[in-house]
Structures are given as structure tokens and as C-alpha cells.
Amino acid sequence: MQIREITVTYGGKLNLGDYNSAHVEISITGVLNDGEDAADATAALFTQAKVAVRDQAAYARTGSAYACLDCYDPHGVAAFFQRTADEMRDRVEMLKSEREKSSPMRAAELTHLIDYWTRQLERQQARHEAISVRTAGL
């Protein structure tokens, strides 16, 4: 059997409290290149899907803090965004280190993941800056 395309779906229900919930889910499809391992590609797609769902879940939990900072501890929200950015930065560094020791095919996959995590990190830093500006006077 020859696999040309892989689609993964990842998601779940998120309890927002006060009898509110959100369903966060994503499907990602990837086309295999010649010689690319289907298991590695599937793992990379699942990693991307998990990250995207976790990012949206974090936004669902704290996103309303942008509209109503007095409903939440604004300094706690800023600290959450900073912690998450620090974790992403560590993940990018770990992937870069792993890429240096990997085969060319795996290095290409890791480069894709590094690019993805770098974009996520930039978004998270922008969120942190936005919330920090809004909480500066509090």
C-alpha cells in the first residue's frame, strides 16, 4: 500500500466554568514527499494539531481577559503568556539541538516544526506585550 496523504484530527471539549464549555478541534492534512516516512509525518502532524488545539484552548480560557480585564487577575494573565512564551522558546531550542544530530530527512521535518514553533512564539509574545500594555497602570 502506498500512502500519499495523511489527515489527522485532534480536539476536545474544554470546561470554561459557570456551565460554559467550548469544543476545540483541528484537522490537518499533509501530502507525503517521495521517501518520507508515513509514521514520522503522522507524528509531526499530530504534534502540530496538538499545539494548535492547546493554543486555542489557552485563548478560550484567557481570551475574554482582553475584553474584561477586571474579571480576571490581569497580572496572572500576563504571567501565563510569559510562561507559555518561555516554554515555546525552550521547545524551539530543543528542536534546533535535535536537528543538528538528525538525518537530512528528519532535519527537514524538524525545520518545519521549528518554523511553526517560532511563529507560535511570536504570536505568544505579541499577546504578552498586548496584555502587559493594558495592565501597566493596574
PATI-280842 format. One line per field, with one value per residue: x, y, z of N, C-alpha, C, O, CB in turn. Coordinates in steps of 0.1 Angstrom, whole numbers, always signed. Last residue first. Glycine has a CB too. Layout:
PATI-280842
n_xx	X,...
n_yy	Y,...
n_zz	Z,...
ca_xx	X,...
ca_yy	Y,...
ca_zz	Z,...
c_xx	X,...
c_yy	Y,...
c_zz	Z,...
o_xx	X,...
o_yy	Y,...
o_zz	Z,...
cb_xx	X,...
cb_yy	Y,...
cb_zz	Z,...
This chain:
PATI-280842
n_xx	-23,-9,-4,-22,-18,+8,+4,-12,+7,+28,+15,+9,+35,+43,+26,+35,+62,+56,+45,+68,+83,+69,+72,+100,+103,+89,+107,+130,+122,+121,+148,+159,+149,+165,+192,+192,+204,+216,+204,+178,+182,+185,+161,+144,+153,+145,+117,+113,+120,+99,+77,+82,+80,+53,+42,+50,+37,+10,+9,+14,-9,-27,-19,-25,-53,-75,-106,-123,-109,-107,-123,-111,-90,-101,-111,-89,-84,-96,-91,-63,-60,-72,-54,-32,-41,-44,-18,-6,-19,-11,+17,+16,+4,+24,+45,+33,+30,+57,+65,+49,+58,+87,+95,+98,+83,+61,+26,+7,-16,-41,-57,-83,-91,-111,-129,-157,-164,-188,-203,-209,-187,-160,-151,-138,-136,-132,-110,-87,-75,-68,-49,-42,-19,-12,-2,+9,+5,+8
n_yy	+491,+501,+478,+462,+467,+459,+431,+424,+428,+411,+386,+386,+386,+361,+345,+349,+340,+313,+305,+308,+288,+265,+264,+262,+237,+221,+223,+213,+186,+178,+181,+162,+138,+139,+139,+129,+150,+168,+193,+188,+190,+218,+227,+216,+232,+258,+254,+250,+274,+290,+278,+286,+314,+316,+307,+328,+350,+342,+342,+369,+380,+368,+379,+405,+404,+381,+391,+411,+433,+428,+420,+415,+399,+378,+361,+344,+323,+300,+304,+303,+277,+265,+273,+259,+233,+231,+235,+213,+192,+196,+192,+165,+153,+158,+142,+116,+114,+114,+90,+73,+76,+91,+99,+92,+121,+135,+134,+161,+164,+181,+184,+197,+205,+219,+225,+236,+248,+257,+267,+266,+279,+267,+257,+228,+217,+188,+184,+171,+163,+144,+141,+126,+122,+107,+84,+52,+22,-12
n_zz	+362,+340,+325,+312,+286,+282,+287,+266,+245,+252,+250,+223,+212,+222,+207,+181,+184,+189,+164,+148,+160,+155,+127,+125,+137,+120,+97,+108,+112,+86,+79,+97,+86,+63,+73,+108,+136,+151,+147,+157,+184,+186,+177,+197,+219,+210,+210,+237,+248,+237,+249,+276,+273,+266,+290,+307,+295,+299,+327,+333,+323,+340,+364,+360,+360,+370,+356,+352,+343,+316,+292,+268,+275,+288,+270,+267,+284,+273,+246,+246,+253,+230,+210,+219,+217,+190,+181,+193,+180,+153,+155,+163,+141,+122,+132,+131,+103,+96,+107,+93,+66,+55,+22,-5,-17,+8,+15,+26,+53,+71,+102,+121,+154,+181,+209,+223,+256,+281,+312,+339,+351,+329,+306,+295,+263,+244,+216,+190,+159,+130,+100,+70,+45,+13,+2,+7,-8,+0
ca_xx	-30,-14,+7,-21,-31,+5,+13,-17,-6,+30,+21,-2,+26,+50,+25,+22,+59,+63,+37,+56,+88,+70,+59,+93,+110,+84,+93,+130,+124,+108,+138,+162,+144,+151,+187,+194,+194,+221,+218,+180,+179,+196,+173,+143,+154,+159,+124,+110,+127,+113,+79,+82,+93,+64,+40,+54,+51,+15,+6,+24,+4,-28,-18,-11,-46,-63,-95,-129,-113,-95,-128,-123,-87,-94,-120,-92,-80,-96,-105,-70,-54,-77,-68,-31,-37,-56,-28,-1,-20,-25,+11,+23,-3,+11,+47,+37,+18,+48,+71,+48,+44,+81,+91,+108,+89,+71,+39,+10,-2,-38,-46,-79,-85,-107,-117,-152,-161,-178,-199,-217,-200,-166,-148,-147,-130,-142,-116,-96,-72,-78,-51,-51,-23,-18,+2,+2,+13,+0
ca_yy	+485,+511,+486,+461,+470,+473,+439,+423,+435,+426,+391,+386,+397,+373,+345,+353,+354,+321,+304,+316,+302,+270,+265,+274,+249,+222,+227,+226,+195,+178,+188,+176,+142,+139,+150,+126,+142,+154,+192,+189,+177,+209,+231,+212,+217,+255,+257,+239,+262,+293,+277,+272,+308,+320,+300,+314,+349,+344,+330,+359,+384,+365,+365,+402,+407,+388,+381,+398,+433,+425,+423,+423,+411,+388,+371,+353,+336,+302,+303,+316,+287,+263,+278,+274,+239,+230,+244,+226,+193,+197,+205,+175,+153,+164,+156,+122,+114,+125,+103,+73,+80,+80,+104,+87,+108,+136,+129,+152,+166,+172,+189,+186,+209,+208,+230,+225,+251,+249,+270,+258,+285,+271,+271,+233,+225,+197,+180,+181,+164,+153,+139,+136,+118,+118,+97,+63,+34,+0
ca_zz	+373,+350,+331,+327,+292,+280,+296,+279,+245,+251,+263,+233,+209,+227,+221,+184,+180,+199,+177,+146,+160,+169,+132,+119,+143,+133,+96,+104,+124,+94,+72,+99,+99,+62,+65,+94,+128,+153,+144,+142,+179,+191,+170,+183,+219,+212,+198,+228,+252,+234,+235,+272,+277,+256,+278,+310,+296,+285,+319,+337,+317,+326,+363,+362,+347,+376,+358,+355,+357,+324,+305,+268,+267,+296,+275,+257,+289,+288,+251,+242,+262,+244,+210,+217,+230,+199,+176,+196,+195,+157,+151,+171,+154,+120,+131,+144,+112,+91,+112,+107,+70,+64,+35,+5,-20,-3,+17,+15,+48,+60,+93,+112,+142,+172,+202,+216,+242,+275,+298,+329,+351,+342,+309,+305,+273,+250,+228,+197,+173,+137,+115,+77,+58,+21,-4,+13,-9,+0
c_xx	-22,-21,+3,-11,-31,-8,+10,-9,-12,+17,+23,+3,+14,+41,+32,+20,+45,+61,+43,+47,+76,+75,+60,+80,+103,+90,+87,+116,+124,+110,+125,+153,+147,+144,+172,+188,+199,+213,+223,+195,+181,+194,+184,+155,+153,+162,+139,+117,+125,+122,+93,+83,+93,+77,+50,+53,+57,+30,+12,+22,+14,-15,-19,-9,-31,-54,-84,-119,-120,-99,-117,-127,-99,-91,-113,-101,-83,-93,-106,-85,-61,-72,-75,-45,-36,-53,-41,-12,-16,-27,-3,+17,+3,+3,+33,+38,+21,+36,+63,+54,+42,+68,+84,+105,+99,+76,+48,+24,-1,-24,-43,-68,-82,-101,-112,-141,-155,-175,-188,-215,-209,-180,-153,-143,-140,-135,-126,-102,-81,-75,-61,-52,-31,-22,-2,+7,+4,+9
c_yy	+482,+504,+496,+470,+470,+476,+454,+431,+435,+433,+406,+391,+397,+385,+357,+354,+358,+336,+313,+316,+312,+284,+271,+276,+262,+235,+229,+232,+209,+187,+189,+185,+157,+143,+150,+138,+139,+145,+177,+187,+177,+195,+222,+215,+212,+240,+254,+242,+251,+281,+280,+270,+293,+314,+303,+305,+335,+344,+331,+346,+373,+368,+361,+387,+404,+391,+389,+388,+420,+425,+420,+428,+420,+400,+381,+364,+347,+316,+305,+315,+300,+273,+276,+280,+254,+236,+243,+237,+208,+199,+206,+189,+163,+164,+164,+137,+120,+126,+115,+86,+81,+85,+92,+91,+104,+122,+131,+147,+156,+175,+178,+192,+196,+213,+218,+230,+238,+253,+261,+262,+279,+278,+276,+248,+231,+204,+191,+176,+174,+152,+149,+132,+130,+114,+109,+76,+46,+12
c_zz	+385,+362,+342,+333,+307,+287,+294,+289,+259,+252,+263,+246,+219,+224,+227,+200,+184,+196,+188,+158,+158,+170,+147,+125,+138,+140,+110,+103,+120,+106,+80,+91,+101,+75,+64,+86,+114,+143,+144,+139,+164,+185,+173,+175,+205,+213,+199,+214,+242,+237,+231,+257,+274,+260,+267,+297,+298,+285,+305,+329,+320,+319,+348,+360,+348,+364,+365,+359,+362,+339,+315,+281,+267,+288,+284,+261,+279,+292,+266,+247,+259,+253,+224,+218,+230,+212,+186,+192,+199,+172,+155,+168,+164,+134,+130,+143,+125,+99,+108,+113,+85,+68,+43,+20,-9,-6,+5,+16,+36,+55,+83,+103,+134,+160,+194,+207,+236,+261,+294,+315,+340,+340,+322,+309,+282,+261,+233,+210,+179,+152,+120,+92,+64,+34,+5,+7,-3,+0
o_xx	-27,-26,+10,-9,-40,-9,+10,-14,-17,+16,+20,-3,+10,+41,+27,+13,+43,+58,+36,+41,+75,+71,+53,+76,+100,+83,+80,+113,+120,+101,+119,+149,+139,+135,+166,+180,+207,+215,+233,+198,+186,+204,+192,+159,+161,+172,+145,+122,+135,+131,+99,+90,+104,+85,+55,+62,+66,+36,+19,+32,+23,-10,-12,+2,-25,-48,-84,-122,-122,-93,-118,-133,-97,-89,-119,-100,-81,-98,-116,-90,-64,-80,-83,-47,-40,-61,-46,-15,-23,-35,-7,+14,-4,-4,+31,+34,+14,+31,+61,+48,+35,+66,+75,+112,+108,+75,+44,+33,-6,-20,-42,-69,-79,-104,-109,-144,-148,-183,-180,-223,-217,-183,-151,-132,-149,-128,-126,-99,-83,-74,-62,-55,-27,-27,+4,+19,-7,+19
o_yy	+476,+512,+498,+470,+476,+487,+461,+437,+445,+443,+412,+399,+408,+395,+363,+363,+369,+343,+320,+327,+322,+291,+280,+287,+271,+242,+239,+243,+218,+195,+200,+196,+164,+151,+161,+146,+146,+133,+174,+181,+167,+189,+217,+207,+203,+235,+248,+232,+244,+278,+273,+260,+288,+310,+294,+298,+331,+338,+322,+339,+370,+361,+351,+383,+401,+382,+401,+378,+418,+418,+410,+438,+432,+411,+392,+376,+359,+321,+311,+326,+308,+278,+285,+290,+261,+243,+254,+246,+214,+207,+217,+197,+170,+174,+174,+144,+128,+137,+124,+93,+90,+95,+86,+87,+112,+113,+130,+155,+145,+186,+166,+203,+186,+224,+207,+238,+231,+260,+256,+261,+286,+281,+288,+250,+238,+197,+202,+165,+185,+141,+160,+121,+141,+102,+120,+79,+48,+13
o_zz	+395,+371,+351,+346,+313,+293,+304,+298,+263,+258,+273,+253,+224,+232,+237,+204,+189,+205,+195,+162,+164,+179,+150,+128,+145,+147,+112,+106,+128,+109,+80,+96,+107,+74,+64,+91,+109,+144,+137,+128,+158,+180,+165,+167,+202,+207,+190,+208,+238,+229,+222,+253,+269,+251,+260,+294,+291,+276,+300,+326,+312,+311,+344,+355,+338,+358,+366,+365,+373,+347,+323,+283,+268,+294,+287,+257,+282,+302,+271,+252,+268,+262,+228,+224,+240,+218,+189,+200,+207,+176,+159,+177,+171,+137,+135,+152,+130,+103,+115,+121,+90,+74,+37,+29,-6,+3,-6,+19,+36,+52,+87,+97,+140,+155,+200,+199,+243,+255,+302,+306,+334,+329,+326,+314,+278,+269,+227,+214,+173,+157,+116,+95,+63,+36,+4,+7,-7,+7
cb_xx	-37,-23,+14,-18,-41,+4,+28,-19,-16,+38,+34,-7,+20,+64,+31,+12,+62,+78,+35,+48,+99,+79,+53,+92,+125,+88,+85,+137,+137,+105,+136,+177,+150,+146,+193,+187,+181,+219,+226,+175,+164,+196,+176,+130,+143,+164,+123,+94,+124,+118,+69,+68,+95,+65,+26,+46,+56,+10,-9,+23,+8,-40,-29,-6,-48,-55,-90,-138,-122,-84,-141,-134,-84,-81,-132,-98,-65,-86,-111,-70,-39,-74,-76,-24,-23,-60,-33,+12,-11,-33,+13,+38,-2,+3,+56,+50,+13,+45,+85,+55,+34,+91,+82,+121,+96,+82,+38,+8,+8,-48,-33,-91,-72,-119,-106,-163,-150,-182,-194,-232,-199,-157,-153,-147,-121,-155,-106,-107,-57,-93,-37,-65,-10,-29,-5,+4,+17,-10
cb_yy	+472,+520,+494,+447,+460,+476,+436,+409,+428,+429,+383,+371,+396,+374,+332,+342,+356,+317,+290,+311,+304,+260,+251,+272,+249,+210,+216,+228,+190,+164,+182,+178,+134,+124,+149,+113,+148,+150,+200,+202,+173,+208,+245,+217,+211,+261,+272,+238,+258,+305,+287,+266,+310,+336,+302,+308,+359,+357,+327,+356,+398,+373,+358,+407,+422,+378,+375,+393,+445,+436,+416,+416,+406,+381,+365,+347,+336,+292,+289,+318,+288,+249,+271,+277,+233,+215,+241,+230,+183,+184,+206,+174,+139,+156,+159,+115,+100,+123,+105,+61,+69,+77,+117,+91,+108,+146,+114,+160,+163,+172,+192,+181,+217,+198,+236,+217,+263,+234,+285,+260,+300,+281,+280,+224,+236,+190,+177,+185,+166,+149,+140,+137,+115,+125,+98,+63,+38,+0
cb_zz	+368,+343,+319,+331,+286,+265,+293,+284,+235,+238,+265,+234,+195,+220,+227,+179,+165,+199,+182,+133,+150,+177,+132,+103,+140,+142,+89,+90,+131,+98,+58,+94,+110,+58,+51,+90,+128,+167,+154,+137,+181,+206,+173,+177,+228,+225,+194,+225,+266,+242,+228,+277,+293,+256,+272,+321,+307,+279,+318,+352,+321,+320,+370,+375,+344,+386,+345,+344,+360,+322,+309,+261,+252,+302,+282,+245,+290,+294,+247,+227,+260,+249,+199,+204,+235,+200,+162,+188,+202,+153,+136,+170,+160,+110,+119,+149,+113,+76,+105,+114,+65,+75,+35,+2,-34,+1,+20,+1,+59,+49,+102,+103,+144,+169,+211,+208,+241,+276,+297,+333,+349,+350,+298,+318,+266,+254,+238,+187,+176,+134,+122,+70,+67,+13,-17,+29,-23,+12
